Amino acid sequence: MSRLIGLVVIVLLVVGVIGYYQGWLDVSKNDSGGTTNVSVAIDKDKMKEAPEKAAEKIKDAGRQLKEKVTGQPNSGD
């Protein structure tokens, strides 16, 4: 059972780091008086854009590879 909990914690950490790096998550801290408040904001719009950007990058890489192999510029795929 402790291995399962450890695995879940590791997965959550990895997802959190990737989300922060991609700009999907924003963490802020507010010190007031004797308390510290930590807030996590999720940017749903950026999360929705991610698959579209990835698909576009894959298409561009495919075009570049095709041009490299054939030696000719690709005409408007």
C-alpha positions, 0 to 999 in steps of 0.5 A: 500500500505504501508503494502505491501511495509513493507512486501516486505522489511521484506522478502528481509531482511530475505532472505538477512540474510539467504543468508549471514548466508549460505555464498551465499552473501558477503558484503564488504566495502571500504573507500577511501577518503571521500566516502564509497563503499559497495559491495554485491557479490553473490556466485552462486555456493554455491546457487546451492549446497544448495539443493543438501546438503539439500537432502543429509542431509534429506537422512542421517536423514531418514537412521538414523531414519530407523536404530533407528526404526528397530535396524539394520544398513541399507544396502546401500540404 
